[in-house]
Amino acid sequence: MTYALIAINVVIYAITAAQSKNLMDNQLGSALFVDWVLWAPAVADGEWWRVLGSGFLHYGPIHLALNMFALYVVGRDAELVLGRLRYLAVYSVSLLGGSAGVMLFSQNSMTAGASGAVYGLFGAITIILLRLRQNPNQMLIIIGINVFISLSLPGISLWGHLGGLAAGTLATLGILFLPAWLRVKTPQAARVVGWAAVALVAVAALATVVVSAITSAA
């Protein structure tokens, strides 16, 4: 799934670059970019696909390369532990959480990128390390450095990153720890609890998007 997600992001970038006839400034003149970029007023007008579609757009090749490299590094390990379906669910929920963060706290921005989903995988790897009883300090340092960069540099979506981080962390926590906390006894029941936790995080993120959209339209 990690390689498939990278391929999808690259193909989407290629389409926007072809439409704009500019490999570097792919957002200029691209109908797909204009239609998918996350902008709260447009979502409030009913263009809900932007909430997910924006996670597959990128502002230039450097933005794309950085996100895909991070996805490659953390995604493979997360997928190995979680399995394909749960990994894809965590990625999707993280993407949704990133969009929810933008919708709630940065309504005037035009946001794009897989960063929210990647930050969610940062959180997922941290929870996986804890579950495996390994030291998560290195991952926590990486998260801290990236949050500091998000705070320091203009044009970076801090709230998209934090929203994705929160969603991915909570979803993975629900998958790997919640069944034990609830004293679930069978593997089948544990899977149900894990999926229910992921669904709950998704519903919370969707509710945030809807409320934010209504507020933006008011």
Beta strands, then each sheet from edge to edge (+ up, - down):
end
